[in-house]
């Protein structure tokens, strides 16, 4: 059984999409080449989308943790410096 090809990085996938778009936009792509180009573009798009979604998930988790910290008083809650300013 052959090994699966290595996953594309975001940069590699984006470069493939750009190259394919440029080739298709010229209007000179051979008709027999269009279907393979579209299949390659679909795979590259899926790789880009997966990477973007992974980053979004990480960021959403970080933002959720930061928002939770603010609701619990957040950084500096109950600190003497803030308490002294509030009393003045």
N, C-alpha and C positions, 0 to 999 in steps of 0.2 A: 504494500500500500504506500503510495507516494506521500511525502510530507506535505503539509499545507504550506503555501507560500507565507513568508513572514508578514505580519500585519504592517500596513503602511503607517508611517507617521503622518501627522496632520499636514506638515509641510509637503511631503511627497504626494499625498492625495490631492492637496490643493493645486500643486504644480501640474498634476495629471489633468485635473479638471480644466485648468487654464489652457493647457496645450490642446485638449480636445475641443474646447469652445472655439479657440482660434482657428483650428482646422475646419470645423463645421461652418464657422462664420464666413470663411472665404468662398463657400459655395462650390469649391472645387474637389471636395471629398468624393472619391469613387463610391458609387452606390453600394458596391459589395463591401466597402469598408465602413459604411455608416452603422450598420447593426453592431459589429464588434466595438466600434467607438462608443456607441451608446451603452453597451454592456460594461465597458471599462469605466465609463463616466458614472454609471450607477454604483459600481463597487467603490469608486473613489469618493463619491458623494456620501455613501453609507459610512465610510471610514471617517470622513470629516464630521459627519453628524454624531457619530459615536463619541469622538473625542470632545466635541463641544458639549454634549450632554453629560459626559463624565466631569468636565470642569464645572458645569452648572450645578451638578449634584454636590460637588465639594464646596463650592461657594455658598450654596443654599444651606448646607450644614454649618459652615462657619458663621454665616449671618444669623442663623437661628440661635446658635450658642451665644453670640454677642447680644442679641435681643433678649435672651433669657437672663443674661447677666445684668442687664439694665433693669429688668423687672424686679430682680431680687435685691436691688439697691445698687448694683453695678460697682465698678471700681471706685474706691474712695468713699463708699457709703460708711457712715459712722466714723470717718476719720476726724481726728481732733482739729485739723485745719478747717474742714468744712463746718464743723460744729461751732468753732470760734467765730467764723464769719457770720453764721446764721444768728448768733446771739447778739452781735453788735448792732 
